[in-house]
């Protein structure tokens, strides 16, 4: 259970941070308090996991027709949905939601790519198999791969 809880909390924190940053970049986004920010991040994750896939399927022809640009509209609609459900989260309009959703997506991606993933096994943790490659001169049969618990393989 802890294996799935830690990545969830990790992404929830990243979404909260991205929403907080967006509230400083865009004048049309406001949070009344920390509680509304945290609840908004949780609800945005839920909306993106449950409601967004349904909207993507239902609007698939329109998404194809616009070469995928309609997905940006769906992201803005998810942000507007969360804004309408959370008391203390105000959003001034569609265009603020549109550009803020792009900002939140890009910032979340950047933060997520810079930080180590909590789901990835750390070296020496006992999870996964480590392969050691020994290289010699460029000759046939010079590279050797050794896996723990396996016999030597020659390439």
Phi and psi in radians as a Rosetta constraint file:
Dihedral C 1 N 2 CA 2 C 2 CIRCULARHARMONIC -1.164 0.35
Dihedral N 2 CA 2 C 2 N 3 CIRCULARHARMONIC -0.468 0.35
Dihedral C 2 N 3 CA 3 C 3 CIRCULARHARMONIC -1.140 0.35
Dihedral N 3 CA 3 C 3 N 4 CIRCULARHARMONIC -0.523 0.35
Dihedral C 3 N 4 CA 4 C 4 CIRCULARHARMONIC -1.656 0.35
Dihedral N 4 CA 4 C 4 N 5 CIRCULARHARMONIC -0.409 0.35
Dihedral C 4 N 5 CA 5 C 5 CIRCULARHARMONIC -1.275 0.35
Dihedral N 5 CA 5 C 5 N 6 CIRCULARHARMONIC -0.699 0.35
Dihedral C 5 N 6 CA 6 C 6 CIRCULARHARMONIC -1.119 0.35
Dihedral N 6 CA 6 C 6 N 7 CIRCULARHARMONIC -0.823 0.35
Dihedral C 6 N 7 CA 7 C 7 CIRCULARHARMONIC -1.095 0.35
Dihedral N 7 CA 7 C 7 N 8 CIRCULARHARMONIC -0.621 0.35
Dihedral C 7 N 8 CA 8 C 8 CIRCULARHARMONIC -1.077 0.35
Dihedral N 8 CA 8 C 8 N 9 CIRCULARHARMONIC -0.846 0.35
Dihedral C 8 N 9 CA 9 C 9 CIRCULARHARMONIC -1.124 0.35
Dihedral N 9 CA 9 C 9 N 10 CIRCULARHARMONIC -0.632 0.35
Dihedral C 9 N 10 CA 10 C 10 CIRCULARHARMONIC -1.063 0.35
Dihedral N 10 CA 10 C 10 N 11 CIRCULARHARMONIC -0.866 0.35
Dihedral C 10 N 11 CA 11 C 11 CIRCULARHARMONIC -1.258 0.35
Dihedral N 11 CA 11 C 11 N 12 CIRCULARHARMONIC -0.544 0.35
Dihedral C 11 N 12 CA 12 C 12 CIRCULARHARMONIC -1.112 0.35
Dihedral N 12 CA 12 C 12 N 13 CIRCULARHARMONIC -0.721 0.35
Dihedral C 12 N 13 CA 13 C 13 CIRCULARHARMONIC -1.141 0.35
Dihedral N 13 CA 13 C 13 N 14 CIRCULARHARMONIC -0.700 0.35
Dihedral C 13 N 14 CA 14 C 14 CIRCULARHARMONIC -1.136 0.35
Dihedral N 14 CA 14 C 14 N 15 CIRCULARHARMONIC -0.741 0.35
Dihedral C 14 N 15 CA 15 C 15 CIRCULARHARMONIC -1.122 0.35
Dihedral N 15 CA 15 C 15 N 16 CIRCULARHARMONIC -0.706 0.35
Dihedral C 15 N 16 CA 16 C 16 CIRCULARHARMONIC -1.083 0.35
Dihedral N 16 CA 16 C 16 N 17 CIRCULARHARMONIC -0.751 0.35
Dihedral C 16 N 17 CA 17 C 17 CIRCULARHARMONIC -1.119 0.35
Dihedral N 17 CA 17 C 17 N 18 CIRCULARHARMONIC -0.718 0.35
Dihedral C 17 N 18 CA 18 C 18 CIRCULARHARMONIC -1.169 0.35
Dihedral N 18 CA 18 C 18 N 19 CIRCULARHARMONIC -0.692 0.35
Dihedral C 18 N 19 CA 19 C 19 CIRCULARHARMONIC -1.139 0.35
Dihedral N 19 CA 19 C 19 N 20 CIRCULARHARMONIC -0.724 0.35
Dihedral C 19 N 20 CA 20 C 20 CIRCULARHARMONIC -1.075 0.35
Dihedral N 20 CA 20 C 20 N 21 CIRCULARHARMONIC -0.769 0.35
Dihedral C 20 N 21 CA 21 C 21 CIRCULARHARMONIC -1.141 0.35
Dihedral N 21 CA 21 C 21 N 22 CIRCULARHARMONIC -0.677 0.35
Dihedral C 21 N 22 CA 22 C 22 CIRCULARHARMONIC -1.133 0.35
Dihedral N 22 CA 22 C 22 N 23 CIRCULARHARMONIC -0.552 0.35
Dihedral C 22 N 23 CA 23 C 23 CIRCULARHARMONIC -1.213 0.35
Dihedral N 23 CA 23 C 23 N 24 CIRCULARHARMONIC -0.397 0.35
Dihedral C 23 N 24 CA 24 C 24 CIRCULARHARMONIC -1.534 0.35
Dihedral N 24 CA 24 C 24 N 25 CIRCULARHARMONIC -0.485 0.35
Dihedral C 24 N 25 CA 25 C 25 CIRCULARHARMONIC -1.426 0.35
Dihedral N 25 CA 25 C 25 N 26 CIRCULARHARMONIC -0.697 0.35
Dihedral C 25 N 26 CA 26 C 26 CIRCULARHARMONIC -1.870 0.35
Dihedral N 26 CA 26 C 26 N 27 CIRCULARHARMONIC 2.224 0.35
Dihedral C 26 N 27 CA 27 C 27 CIRCULARHARMONIC -1.224 0.35
Dihedral N 27 CA 27 C 27 N 28 CIRCULARHARMONIC -0.360 0.35
Dihedral C 27 N 28 CA 28 C 28 CIRCULARHARMONIC -1.467 0.35
Dihedral N 28 CA 28 C 28 N 29 CIRCULARHARMONIC 0.010 0.35
Dihedral C 28 N 29 CA 29 C 29 CIRCULARHARMONIC -1.981 0.35
Dihedral N 29 CA 29 C 29 N 30 CIRCULARHARMONIC 2.235 0.35
Dihedral C 29 N 30 CA 30 C 30 CIRCULARHARMONIC -2.449 0.35
Dihedral N 30 CA 30 C 30 N 31 CIRCULARHARMONIC 2.486 0.35
Dihedral C 30 N 31 CA 31 C 31 CIRCULARHARMONIC -2.068 0.35
Dihedral N 31 CA 31 C 31 N 32 CIRCULARHARMONIC 2.321 0.35
Dihedral C 31 N 32 CA 32 C 32 CIRCULARHARMONIC -1.233 0.35
Dihedral N 32 CA 32 C 32 N 33 CIRCULARHARMONIC -0.634 0.35
Dihedral C 32 N 33 CA 33 C 33 CIRCULARHARMONIC -2.764 0.35
Dihedral N 33 CA 33 C 33 N 34 CIRCULARHARMONIC -3.138 0.35
Dihedral C 33 N 34 CA 34 C 34 CIRCULARHARMONIC -1.147 0.35
Dihedral N 34 CA 34 C 34 N 35 CIRCULARHARMONIC -0.597 0.35
Dihedral C 34 N 35 CA 35 C 35 CIRCULARHARMONIC -1.051 0.35
Dihedral N 35 CA 35 C 35 N 36 CIRCULARHARMONIC -0.816 0.35
Dihedral C 35 N 36 CA 36 C 36 CIRCULARHARMONIC -1.150 0.35
Dihedral N 36 CA 36 C 36 N 37 CIRCULARHARMONIC -0.567 0.35
Dihedral C 36 N 37 CA 37 C 37 CIRCULARHARMONIC -1.159 0.35
Dihedral N 37 CA 37 C 37 N 38 CIRCULARHARMONIC -0.806 0.35
Dihedral C 37 N 38 CA 38 C 38 CIRCULARHARMONIC -1.177 0.35
Dihedral N 38 CA 38 C 38 N 39 CIRCULARHARMONIC -0.738 0.35
Dihedral C 38 N 39 CA 39 C 39 CIRCULARHARMONIC -1.160 0.35
Dihedral N 39 CA 39 C 39 N 40 CIRCULARHARMONIC -0.656 0.35
Dihedral C 39 N 40 CA 40 C 40 CIRCULARHARMONIC -1.111 0.35
Dihedral N 40 CA 40 C 40 N 41 CIRCULARHARMONIC -0.717 0.35
Dihedral C 40 N 41 CA 41 C 41 CIRCULARHARMONIC -1.134 0.35
Dihedral N 41 CA 41 C 41 N 42 CIRCULARHARMONIC -0.705 0.35
Dihedral C 41 N 42 CA 42 C 42 CIRCULARHARMONIC -1.144 0.35
Dihedral N 42 CA 42 C 42 N 43 CIRCULARHARMONIC -0.790 0.35
Dihedral C 42 N 43 CA 43 C 43 CIRCULARHARMONIC -1.196 0.35
Dihedral N 43 CA 43 C 43 N 44 CIRCULARHARMONIC -0.606 0.35
Dihedral C 43 N 44 CA 44 C 44 CIRCULARHARMONIC -1.132 0.35
Dihedral N 44 CA 44 C 44 N 45 CIRCULARHARMONIC -0.717 0.35
Dihedral C 44 N 45 CA 45 C 45 CIRCULARHARMONIC -1.094 0.35
Dihedral N 45 CA 45 C 45 N 46 CIRCULARHARMONIC -0.718 0.35
Dihedral C 45 N 46 CA 46 C 46 CIRCULARHARMONIC -1.145 0.35
Dihedral N 46 CA 46 C 46 N 47 CIRCULARHARMONIC -0.777 0.35
Dihedral C 46 N 47 CA 47 C 47 CIRCULARHARMONIC -1.104 0.35
Dihedral N 47 CA 47 C 47 N 48 CIRCULARHARMONIC -0.696 0.35
Dihedral C 47 N 48 CA 48 C 48 CIRCULARHARMONIC -1.210 0.35
Dihedral N 48 CA 48 C 48 N 49 CIRCULARHARMONIC -0.471 0.35
Dihedral C 48 N 49 CA 49 C 49 CIRCULARHARMONIC -1.500 0.35
Dihedral N 49 CA 49 C 49 N 50 CIRCULARHARMONIC -0.528 0.35
Dihedral C 49 N 50 CA 50 C 50 CIRCULARHARMONIC -1.949 0.35
Dihedral N 50 CA 50 C 50 N 51 CIRCULARHARMONIC -0.940 0.35
Dihedral C 50 N 51 CA 51 C 51 CIRCULARHARMONIC -1.365 0.35
Dihedral N 51 CA 51 C 51 N 52 CIRCULARHARMONIC -0.738 0.35
Dihedral C 51 N 52 CA 52 C 52 CIRCULARHARMONIC -1.032 0.35
Dihedral N 52 CA 52 C 52 N 53 CIRCULARHARMONIC -0.787 0.35
Dihedral C 52 N 53 CA 53 C 53 CIRCULARHARMONIC -1.044 0.35
Dihedral N 53 CA 53 C 53 N 54 CIRCULARHARMONIC -0.626 0.35
Dihedral C 53 N 54 CA 54 C 54 CIRCULARHARMONIC -1.141 0.35
Dihedral N 54 CA 54 C 54 N 55 CIRCULARHARMONIC -0.742 0.35
Dihedral C 54 N 55 CA 55 C 55 CIRCULARHARMONIC -1.141 0.35
Dihedral N 55 CA 55 C 55 N 56 CIRCULARHARMONIC -0.656 0.35
Dihedral C 55 N 56 CA 56 C 56 CIRCULARHARMONIC -1.110 0.35
Dihedral N 56 CA 56 C 56 N 57 CIRCULARHARMONIC -0.723 0.35
Dihedral C 56 N 57 CA 57 C 57 CIRCULARHARMONIC -1.185 0.35
Dihedral N 57 CA 57 C 57 N 58 CIRCULARHARMONIC -0.762 0.35
Dihedral C 57 N 58 CA 58 C 58 CIRCULARHARMONIC -1.191 0.35
Dihedral N 58 CA 58 C 58 N 59 CIRCULARHARMONIC -0.523 0.35
Dihedral C 58 N 59 CA 59 C 59 CIRCULARHARMONIC -1.828 0.35
Dihedral N 59 CA 59 C 59 N 60 CIRCULARHARMONIC 0.363 0.35
Dihedral C 59 N 60 CA 60 C 60 CIRCULARHARMONIC -0.996 0.35
Dihedral N 60 CA 60 C 60 N 61 CIRCULARHARMONIC -0.781 0.35
Dihedral C 60 N 61 CA 61 C 61 CIRCULARHARMONIC -1.061 0.35
Dihedral N 61 CA 61 C 61 N 62 CIRCULARHARMONIC -0.690 0.35
Dihedral C 61 N 62 CA 62 C 62 CIRCULARHARMONIC -1.181 0.35
Dihedral N 62 CA 62 C 62 N 63 CIRCULARHARMONIC -0.621 0.35
Dihedral C 62 N 63 CA 63 C 63 CIRCULARHARMONIC -1.145 0.35
Dihedral N 63 CA 63 C 63 N 64 CIRCULARHARMONIC -0.719 0.35
Dihedral C 63 N 64 CA 64 C 64 CIRCULARHARMONIC -1.133 0.35
Dihedral N 64 CA 64 C 64 N 65 CIRCULARHARMONIC -0.754 0.35
Dihedral C 64 N 65 CA 65 C 65 CIRCULARHARMONIC -1.095 0.35
Dihedral N 65 CA 65 C 65 N 66 CIRCULARHARMONIC -0.621 0.35
Dihedral C 65 N 66 CA 66 C 66 CIRCULARHARMONIC -1.662 0.35
Dihedral N 66 CA 66 C 66 N 67 CIRCULARHARMONIC 0.206 0.35
Dihedral C 66 N 67 CA 67 C 67 CIRCULARHARMONIC 1.017 0.35
Dihedral N 67 CA 67 C 67 N 68 CIRCULARHARMONIC 0.639 0.35
Dihedral C 67 N 68 CA 68 C 68 CIRCULARHARMONIC 1.575 0.35
Dihedral N 68 CA 68 C 68 N 69 CIRCULARHARMONIC -0.141 0.35
Dihedral C 68 N 69 CA 69 C 69 CIRCULARHARMONIC -1.188 0.35
Dihedral N 69 CA 69 C 69 N 70 CIRCULARHARMONIC -0.380 0.35
Dihedral C 69 N 70 CA 70 C 70 CIRCULARHARMONIC -1.178 0.35
Dihedral N 70 CA 70 C 70 N 71 CIRCULARHARMONIC -0.341 0.35
Dihedral C 70 N 71 CA 71 C 71 CIRCULARHARMONIC -1.087 0.35
Dihedral N 71 CA 71 C 71 N 72 CIRCULARHARMONIC -0.527 0.35
Dihedral C 71 N 72 CA 72 C 72 CIRCULARHARMONIC -1.162 0.35
Dihedral N 72 CA 72 C 72 N 73 CIRCULARHARMONIC -0.626 0.35
Dihedral C 72 N 73 CA 73 C 73 CIRCULARHARMONIC -1.160 0.35
Dihedral N 73 CA 73 C 73 N 74 CIRCULARHARMONIC -0.712 0.35
Dihedral C 73 N 74 CA 74 C 74 CIRCULARHARMONIC -1.094 0.35
Dihedral N 74 CA 74 C 74 N 75 CIRCULARHARMONIC -0.722 0.35
Dihedral C 74 N 75 CA 75 C 75 CIRCULARHARMONIC -1.062 0.35
Dihedral N 75 CA 75 C 75 N 76 CIRCULARHARMONIC -0.729 0.35
Dihedral C 75 N 76 CA 76 C 76 CIRCULARHARMONIC -1.133 0.35
Dihedral N 76 CA 76 C 76 N 77 CIRCULARHARMONIC -0.680 0.35
Dihedral C 76 N 77 CA 77 C 77 CIRCULARHARMONIC -1.138 0.35
Dihedral N 77 CA 77 C 77 N 78 CIRCULARHARMONIC -0.610 0.35
Dihedral C 77 N 78 CA 78 C 78 CIRCULARHARMONIC -1.135 0.35
Dihedral N 78 CA 78 C 78 N 79 CIRCULARHARMONIC -0.702 0.35
Dihedral C 78 N 79 CA 79 C 79 CIRCULARHARMONIC -1.169 0.35
Dihedral N 79 CA 79 C 79 N 80 CIRCULARHARMONIC -0.690 0.35
Dihedral C 79 N 80 CA 80 C 80 CIRCULARHARMONIC -1.182 0.35
Dihedral N 80 CA 80 C 80 N 81 CIRCULARHARMONIC -0.622 0.35
Dihedral C 80 N 81 CA 81 C 81 CIRCULARHARMONIC -1.082 0.35
Dihedral N 81 CA 81 C 81 N 82 CIRCULARHARMONIC -0.815 0.35
Dihedral C 81 N 82 CA 82 C 82 CIRCULARHARMONIC -1.106 0.35
Dihedral N 82 CA 82 C 82 N 83 CIRCULARHARMONIC -0.694 0.35
Dihedral C 82 N 83 CA 83 C 83 CIRCULARHARMONIC -1.086 0.35
Dihedral N 83 CA 83 C 83 N 84 CIRCULARHARMONIC -0.625 0.35
Dihedral C 83 N 84 CA 84 C 84 CIRCULARHARMONIC -1.330 0.35
Dihedral N 84 CA 84 C 84 N 85 CIRCULARHARMONIC -0.379 0.35
Dihedral C 84 N 85 CA 85 C 85 CIRCULARHARMONIC -1.605 0.35
Dihedral N 85 CA 85 C 85 N 86 CIRCULARHARMONIC -0.486 0.35
Dihedral C 85 N 86 CA 86 C 86 CIRCULARHARMONIC -1.755 0.35
Dihedral N 86 CA 86 C 86 N 87 CIRCULARHARMONIC 2.099 0.35
Dihedral C 86 N 87 CA 87 C 87 CIRCULARHARMONIC -1.293 0.35
Dihedral N 87 CA 87 C 87 N 88 CIRCULARHARMONIC 2.259 0.35
Dihedral C 87 N 88 CA 88 C 88 CIRCULARHARMONIC 1.814 0.35
Dihedral N 88 CA 88 C 88 N 89 CIRCULARHARMONIC -0.103 0.35
Dihedral C 88 N 89 CA 89 C 89 CIRCULARHARMONIC -1.966 0.35
Dihedral N 89 CA 89 C 89 N 90 CIRCULARHARMONIC 1.924 0.35
Dihedral C 89 N 90 CA 90 C 90 CIRCULARHARMONIC -1.962 0.35
Dihedral N 90 CA 90 C 90 N 91 CIRCULARHARMONIC 2.474 0.35
Dihedral C 90 N 91 CA 91 C 91 CIRCULARHARMONIC -2.316 0.35
Dihedral N 91 CA 91 C 91 N 92 CIRCULARHARMONIC 2.233 0.35
Dihedral C 91 N 92 CA 92 C 92 CIRCULARHARMONIC -1.296 0.35
Dihedral N 92 CA 92 C 92 N 93 CIRCULARHARMONIC -0.472 0.35
Dihedral C 92 N 93 CA 93 C 93 CIRCULARHARMONIC 3.091 0.35
Dihedral N 93 CA 93 C 93 N 94 CIRCULARHARMONIC -3.073 0.35
Dihedral C 93 N 94 CA 94 C 94 CIRCULARHARMONIC -1.120 0.35
Dihedral N 94 CA 94 C 94 N 95 CIRCULARHARMONIC -0.790 0.35
Dihedral C 94 N 95 CA 95 C 95 CIRCULARHARMONIC -1.181 0.35
Dihedral N 95 CA 95 C 95 N 96 CIRCULARHARMONIC -0.577 0.35
Dihedral C 95 N 96 CA 96 C 96 CIRCULARHARMONIC -1.122 0.35
Dihedral N 96 CA 96 C 96 N 97 CIRCULARHARMONIC -0.771 0.35
Dihedral C 96 N 97 CA 97 C 97 CIRCULARHARMONIC -1.105 0.35
Dihedral N 97 CA 97 C 97 N 98 CIRCULARHARMONIC -0.668 0.35
Dihedral C 97 N 98 CA 98 C 98 CIRCULARHARMONIC -1.081 0.35
Dihedral N 98 CA 98 C 98 N 99 CIRCULARHARMONIC -0.938 0.35
Dihedral C 98 N 99 CA 99 C 99 CIRCULARHARMONIC -1.301 0.35
Dihedral N 99 CA 99 C 99 N 100 CIRCULARHARMONIC -0.552 0.35
Dihedral C 99 N 100 CA 100 C 100 CIRCULARHARMONIC -1.191 0.35
Dihedral N 100 CA 100 C 100 N 101 CIRCULARHARMONIC -0.615 0.35
Dihedral C 100 N 101 CA 101 C 101 CIRCULARHARMONIC -1.177 0.35
Dihedral N 101 CA 101 C 101 N 102 CIRCULARHARMONIC -0.622 0.35
Dihedral C 101 N 102 CA 102 C 102 CIRCULARHARMONIC -1.135 0.35
Dihedral N 102 CA 102 C 102 N 103 CIRCULARHARMONIC -0.792 0.35
Dihedral C 102 N 103 CA 103 C 103 CIRCULARHARMONIC -1.055 0.35
Dihedral N 103 CA 103 C 103 N 104 CIRCULARHARMONIC -0.801 0.35
Dihedral C 103 N 104 CA 104 C 104 CIRCULARHARMONIC -1.116 0.35
Dihedral N 104 CA 104 C 104 N 105 CIRCULARHARMONIC -0.719 0.35
Dihedral C 104 N 105 CA 105 C 105 CIRCULARHARMONIC -1.120 0.35
Dihedral N 105 CA 105 C 105 N 106 CIRCULARHARMONIC -0.823 0.35
Dihedral C 105 N 106 CA 106 C 106 CIRCULARHARMONIC -1.154 0.35
Dihedral N 106 CA 106 C 106 N 107 CIRCULARHARMONIC -0.785 0.35
Dihedral C 106 N 107 CA 107 C 107 CIRCULARHARMONIC -1.126 0.35
Dihedral N 107 CA 107 C 107 N 108 CIRCULARHARMONIC -0.715 0.35
Dihedral C 107 N 108 CA 108 C 108 CIRCULARHARMONIC -1.086 0.35
Dihedral N 108 CA 108 C 108 N 109 CIRCULARHARMONIC -0.704 0.35
Dihedral C 108 N 109 CA 109 C 109 CIRCULARHARMONIC -1.117 0.35
Dihedral N 109 CA 109 C 109 N 110 CIRCULARHARMONIC -0.780 0.35
Dihedral C 109 N 110 CA 110 C 110 CIRCULARHARMONIC -1.123 0.35
Dihedral N 110 CA 110 C 110 N 111 CIRCULARHARMONIC -0.823 0.35
Dihedral C 110 N 111 CA 111 C 111 CIRCULARHARMONIC -1.096 0.35
Dihedral N 111 CA 111 C 111 N 112 CIRCULARHARMONIC -0.748 0.35
Dihedral C 111 N 112 CA 112 C 112 CIRCULARHARMONIC -1.129 0.35
Dihedral N 112 CA 112 C 112 N 113 CIRCULARHARMONIC -0.615 0.35
Dihedral C 112 N 113 CA 113 C 113 CIRCULARHARMONIC -1.361 0.35
Dihedral N 113 CA 113 C 113 N 114 CIRCULARHARMONIC -0.438 0.35
Dihedral C 113 N 114 CA 114 C 114 CIRCULARHARMONIC -1.414 0.35
Dihedral N 114 CA 114 C 114 N 115 CIRCULARHARMONIC -0.519 0.35
Dihedral C 114 N 115 CA 115 C 115 CIRCULARHARMONIC -1.601 0.35
Dihedral N 115 CA 115 C 115 N 116 CIRCULARHARMONIC 2.606 0.35
Dihedral C 115 N 116 CA 116 C 116 CIRCULARHARMONIC -1.223 0.35
Dihedral N 116 CA 116 C 116 N 117 CIRCULARHARMONIC 2.497 0.35
Dihedral C 116 N 117 CA 117 C 117 CIRCULARHARMONIC -1.301 0.35
Dihedral N 117 CA 117 C 117 N 118 CIRCULARHARMONIC 2.293 0.35
Dihedral C 117 N 118 CA 118 C 118 CIRCULARHARMONIC -1.238 0.35
Dihedral N 118 CA 118 C 118 N 119 CIRCULARHARMONIC -0.291 0.35
Dihedral C 118 N 119 CA 119 C 119 CIRCULARHARMONIC -1.477 0.35
Dihedral N 119 CA 119 C 119 N 120 CIRCULARHARMONIC -0.299 0.35
Dihedral C 119 N 120 CA 120 C 120 CIRCULARHARMONIC -1.339 0.35
Dihedral N 120 CA 120 C 120 N 121 CIRCULARHARMONIC 2.362 0.35
Dihedral C 120 N 121 CA 121 C 121 CIRCULARHARMONIC -1.221 0.35
Dihedral N 121 CA 121 C 121 N 122 CIRCULARHARMONIC 2.409 0.35
Dihedral C 121 N 122 CA 122 C 122 CIRCULARHARMONIC -1.441 0.35
Dihedral N 122 CA 122 C 122 N 123 CIRCULARHARMONIC 2.597 0.35
Dihedral C 122 N 123 CA 123 C 123 CIRCULARHARMONIC -1.018 0.35
Dihedral N 123 CA 123 C 123 N 124 CIRCULARHARMONIC 2.312 0.35
Dihedral C 123 N 124 CA 124 C 124 CIRCULARHARMONIC 1.477 0.35
Dihedral N 124 CA 124 C 124 N 125 CIRCULARHARMONIC 0.127 0.35
Dihedral C 124 N 125 CA 125 C 125 CIRCULARHARMONIC -1.438 0.35
Dihedral N 125 CA 125 C 125 N 126 CIRCULARHARMONIC -0.134 0.35
Dihedral C 125 N 126 CA 126 C 126 CIRCULARHARMONIC 1.574 0.35
Dihedral N 126 CA 126 C 126 N 127 CIRCULARHARMONIC -0.066 0.35
Dihedral C 126 N 127 CA 127 C 127 CIRCULARHARMONIC -1.730 0.35
Dihedral N 127 CA 127 C 127 N 128 CIRCULARHARMONIC 2.447 0.35
Dihedral C 127 N 128 CA 128 C 128 CIRCULARHARMONIC 1.462 0.35
Dihedral N 128 CA 128 C 128 N 129 CIRCULARHARMONIC 3.086 0.35
Dihedral C 128 N 129 CA 129 C 129 CIRCULARHARMONIC -2.074 0.35
Dihedral N 129 CA 129 C 129 N 130 CIRCULARHARMONIC 2.346 0.35
Dihedral C 129 N 130 CA 130 C 130 CIRCULARHARMONIC -1.801 0.35
Dihedral N 130 CA 130 C 130 N 131 CIRCULARHARMONIC 2.347 0.35
Dihedral C 130 N 131 CA 131 C 131 CIRCULARHARMONIC -2.013 0.35
Dihedral N 131 CA 131 C 131 N 132 CIRCULARHARMONIC 2.268 0.35
Dihedral C 131 N 132 CA 132 C 132 CIRCULARHARMONIC -1.841 0.35
Dihedral N 132 CA 132 C 132 N 133 CIRCULARHARMONIC 2.266 0.35
Dihedral C 132 N 133 CA 133 C 133 CIRCULARHARMONIC -1.952 0.35
Dihedral N 133 CA 133 C 133 N 134 CIRCULARHARMONIC 2.136 0.35
Dihedral C 133 N 134 CA 134 C 134 CIRCULARHARMONIC -1.857 0.35
Dihedral N 134 CA 134 C 134 N 135 CIRCULARHARMONIC 2.186 0.35
Dihedral C 134 N 135 CA 135 C 135 CIRCULARHARMONIC -2.014 0.35
Dihedral N 135 CA 135 C 135 N 136 CIRCULARHARMONIC 2.420 0.35
Dihedral C 135 N 136 CA 136 C 136 CIRCULARHARMONIC -2.068 0.35
Dihedral N 136 CA 136 C 136 N 137 CIRCULARHARMONIC -2.731 0.35
Dihedral C 136 N 137 CA 137 C 137 CIRCULARHARMONIC -1.067 0.35
Dihedral N 137 CA 137 C 137 N 138 CIRCULARHARMONIC 2.710 0.35
Dihedral C 137 N 138 CA 138 C 138 CIRCULARHARMONIC -1.274 0.35
Dihedral N 138 CA 138 C 138 N 139 CIRCULARHARMONIC 1.472 0.35
Dihedral C 138 N 139 CA 139 C 139 CIRCULARHARMONIC -2.341 0.35
Dihedral N 139 CA 139 C 139 N 140 CIRCULARHARMONIC 2.663 0.35
Dihedral C 139 N 140 CA 140 C 140 CIRCULARHARMONIC -1.028 0.35
Dihedral N 140 CA 140 C 140 N 141 CIRCULARHARMONIC 2.303 0.35
Dihedral C 140 N 141 CA 141 C 141 CIRCULARHARMONIC 1.405 0.35
Dihedral N 141 CA 141 C 141 N 142 CIRCULARHARMONIC 0.210 0.35
Dihedral C 141 N 142 CA 142 C 142 CIRCULARHARMONIC -1.441 0.35
Dihedral N 142 CA 142 C 142 N 143 CIRCULARHARMONIC -0.515 0.35
Dihedral C 142 N 143 CA 143 C 143 CIRCULARHARMONIC -1.491 0.35
Dihedral N 143 CA 143 C 143 N 144 CIRCULARHARMONIC 2.342 0.35
Dihedral C 143 N 144 CA 144 C 144 CIRCULARHARMONIC -2.184 0.35
Dihedral N 144 CA 144 C 144 N 145 CIRCULARHARMONIC 2.300 0.35
Dihedral C 144 N 145 CA 145 C 145 CIRCULARHARMONIC -1.941 0.35
Dihedral N 145 CA 145 C 145 N 146 CIRCULARHARMONIC 2.283 0.35
Dihedral C 145 N 146 CA 146 C 146 CIRCULARHARMONIC -2.145 0.35
Dihedral N 146 CA 146 C 146 N 147 CIRCULARHARMONIC 2.122 0.35
Dihedral C 146 N 147 CA 147 C 147 CIRCULARHARMONIC -1.871 0.35
Dihedral N 147 CA 147 C 147 N 148 CIRCULARHARMONIC 2.478 0.35
Dihedral C 147 N 148 CA 148 C 148 CIRCULARHARMONIC -1.023 0.35
Dihedral N 148 CA 148 C 148 N 149 CIRCULARHARMONIC 2.294 0.35
Dihedral C 148 N 149 CA 149 C 149 CIRCULARHARMONIC 1.353 0.35
Dihedral N 149 CA 149 C 149 N 150 CIRCULARHARMONIC 0.166 0.35
Dihedral C 149 N 150 CA 150 C 150 CIRCULARHARMONIC -2.200 0.35
Dihedral N 150 CA 150 C 150 N 151 CIRCULARHARMONIC 2.886 0.35
Dihedral C 150 N 151 CA 151 C 151 CIRCULARHARMONIC -1.423 0.35
Dihedral N 151 CA 151 C 151 N 152 CIRCULARHARMONIC 2.827 0.35
Dihedral C 151 N 152 CA 152 C 152 CIRCULARHARMONIC -1.184 0.35
Dihedral N 152 CA 152 C 152 N 153 CIRCULARHARMONIC 2.442 0.35
Dihedral C 152 N 153 CA 153 C 153 CIRCULARHARMONIC -2.015 0.35
Dihedral N 153 CA 153 C 153 N 154 CIRCULARHARMONIC 2.387 0.35
Dihedral C 153 N 154 CA 154 C 154 CIRCULARHARMONIC -1.891 0.35
Dihedral N 154 CA 154 C 154 N 155 CIRCULARHARMONIC 2.323 0.35
